[in-house]
Amino acid sequence: MGVSQSSKAPVIDDTEEVNFDHFQILRAIGKGSFGKVCIVQKKDTKKMYAMKYMNKLKCVERNEVRNVFKELQIMQNLEHPFLVNFWYSFQDEEDMFMVVDLLLGGDLRYHLQQNVHFSESTVKLYVCEVALALGYLRSKHIIHRDIKPDNILLDEHGHVHLTDFNIAAIVKEDMRATSIAGTKPYMAPELFQPFVGTHPGYSFAVDWWSLGITAYELLRGQRPYIMRSSTPANEILQAFHSHNINYPAAWSEEIKSLLRKLLCIEAENRISCLSELQDLAYLCDVNWDAVLQKAIPPGFLPNKRRLNCDPTFELEEMILESKPLHKKKKRLARKMKENSTDSSPQNGQLQQRLESVQRDFIVFNREKLKKVKEDKQEEEEKEDTKTDVPEDKEKYEEIEDGQNNNVVPATYISA
């Protein structure tokens, strides 16, 4: 299912900024409260991506603009094998767009809902891959704050990729975060302290607790603590201290030991960095370079014959809204006319906020940055080669060139 567009690749000027017209929309794969996700193909390179687009008006009305901008700011500085990497961002009068890696294996929540049973060896590899991503994020001073099956996507080979930096926090050296963010059933105990009067702050250890909850859920099909988003904070804290986690007898002692170290209530005693995880006896046989290179095949392979997501996202009306810019213009012109006739103070304030979004939006193009970097590196290599040539040899080559400049070079035909 797709939108009828010309299949002919357009000629795109290198100086032209990437925009919606440069992509062909293929199908919708997700929907949020104010944004949607679809599979797109870049017309010039034919590469496939996932494109998330967020309605500006809804973002402004729900005070989500700051989070969107923060996510753009964080993701443009990240690139890792186990992250969903960010490629382009652009905007039009109506929407903000983010183009990222396309992962066709679906998220782990979807596979849990499909009653997939994950083996210990598969979960062990998932923990290692996510741990490498968390180690990289720590080097960038970033706490993800929302590690859960919904935010871990699989590629077609079954390797994990961490996504959604909407509520991530950047912390400086030896500093602690204090704002409360996350999904309650996956939030670490120290995150609930501010709700009950104390305010110690927290650090990177919260992500490792969430990884422990996720690993337990993948193995058992349910979380170790029963709680919902509506459960009061004091009840959650009480449950942490009064409820003993049940580890099934069929599980190996090694995996139980790993989970106990990840699900330690005291943050200072919990595994909270990559090196601590790598020191465990259970992981002493892991070839971490091979893990990073994705050379270890996961035990679970997503179905390649179908899209691993909720099929309702493929509804026709979702695709019809995802039109190229030239098909939006009439609707946008009509909206502008309506806004100009409505001169109420409320409309004026809303317009000001929309204009600030337009002005402050971060435009990003990783493809262009890579090309600039490659060109610069090529120039430096040429300079290095030039400086390495002895002065006498340079003179000799000049003389030789002067003597042979009337010779037509041979033409070679390459296969």
Secondary structure, DSSP 8 states (H G I E B T S, - for coil): -------S-----TTS---GGGEEEEEEEEE-SSEEEEEEEETTT--EEEEEEEEHHHHHHTT-HHHHHHHHHHHTT---TTB--EEEEEE-SSEEEEEE---TT-BHHHHHHTT----HHHHHHHHHHHHHHHHHHHHTTEE----SGGGEEE-TTS-EEE---TT-EE--TT--B-S--S-GGG--GGGGGGGGT----B-THHHHHHHHHHHHHHHHSS-SS---TTS-HHHHHHHHHH------TTS-HHHHHHHHHHT-SSGGGS--SHHHHHTSGGGTT--HHHHHTT-S--S----TTS-SS-GGGG-HHHHHH---HHHHHHHHHHHHHHHHH---HHHHHHHHHHHHHHHH---EEHHHHHHHHHHHHHHHHHHHHHHHS-HHHHHHHHHHHHHHTTS--------
